[in-house]
């Protein structure tokens, strides 16, 4: 609903001509708040359009629009009409930066702003390379394309792994199993191993019952299993009398 | 050529637990208890008992080794010590 309102509000204002932009910017410089407001509202459509490009980044669209508006306001405050460029040319960079910073900042792993930008570039290069050659580029290739050290690329790539929630279902909302369910429980006893152990113990038990008293006594002495210990009861044939 | 302490070979000797006795001591104990035997007999008794333990395992796990061979294997003897000395087991 909020999103719809933003769209409505944005389309309500008509686009400005270059002359109107310069005029508003000049009035703004003289402290005209209405001119500032007009410059902002007339470019809301641009902000929404830029925010829309980030819609697949797992961040609510409302937040993206809000961030793009912040970027737009920053651009309005910094716009210098004397340079002769259209406002949108300048503003688009501030809007992008603001949204990108927000999207990357919502990750659990915090990176410095510069590194986040580089990660963004790395991802772009990987995507484009894959589209062209049907394989992903190596770290060396990415480093060469971006003109960055291989080490930096390798470090950022290992750090930019997207964390996943173990409780989230595999394959989206419809998945019946969670990621956590696919992790092996190393403490759990393997049923077949436990069965083998049970079999082995029952075999040993059977053999111990068939030992002669002398054999049992020698085994006991050799292994240091004495009557004083609790494990004496583990020998089933406790019939040795010692004298024969 | 000396080897580090604890080095075990396939044909070496099994580790005896702290409370475990050597064959001569076993022979002395059994002689004192009235069953006269020397160290070699004690060893024979021990190996026979181990052979009895090994024979069903040879059948269970087909490794191509005989029960006699397995009985004399120090690693097998060590494993038996661990199994029989374990207070947790349910034998």
Interface residues (C-beta under 8 A of the other chain):
Chain A: X199 X200 X201 X203 X204 X205 X206 X207 X208 X210 X211 X214 X215 X216 X217 X218 X219 X221 X222 X223 X224 X225 X226 X229 X230 X231 X234 X235 X236 X242 X243 X244
Chain B: X16 X17 X18 X19 X20 X21 X23 X25 X26 X29 X30 X33 X34 X35 X42 X45 X46 X48 X49 X50 X52 X53 X55 X56 X57 X60 X80 X81 X83 X84 X85 X86 X87 X89 X90 X91
